[in-house]
Amino acid sequence: MPVYRDEGVVLRTHKLGEADRIVTLLTKTHGKVRAVAKGVRRTSSKFGARLEPFMVADIQFYQGRSLDTIQQAETIASYGADIVDDYARFTAANVMVETADKVTELESSSQQYLLLIGALRSLSRQEHPTELTLDSYLLRALSMAGWAPSFDACAKCGADGPHESFIVQLGGMVCTQCAPPGSAHIVPQVVLLLDALVRGEWDVAEAVPVEYWSKASALVSAYTQWHLERTLRSLEHVAR
């Protein structure tokens, strides 16, 4: 069908010509969509503000040969206003949408869409500490894409834990026999935090002392970029 509707979250936008934009969205049922929003940079535009990053909208598309065209957009959720007012939340949200953009390049799913929407909503409402919200999203997005880290068993041989070394390239915690020489040991509090974040167990995660959060974040950042096989530019601006 040349015309279709879907709900989607705006990942990024690019200027096109004098008044148009190319909008990249992650939609609920059509995966990632790149579409032209004509005239949205004009002050008279009826729906330009509804197509800013982090916004969720019900959109009518016209299917084109290379790019679709956005014909209508109705706001479903406006997370952008609350997020952009706070630098930490803004940079975290940018990492989320960049990760969603990369992790859905080859294959998308409604679960990835719902996970991103939930993370942005939680971020905008400040339901949990910003850094934990970001790390939880990254771990869960990677898990949905087939790169779930192992915390209970050795990621290489499967031996039951607990183990002391987290090896990004091997997929998580590894036993002493599988750990490369000179591997750094990870304290149990960091492992507990990472496991709670991937499971969404917020009471457990927030009970871990703050001094361990940055250590966990460093591992999450390395793990994410290793499996995406590229550097996330937005991560450079996140205070860790």
Disulfide bonds with the S-S distance in Angstrom:
none
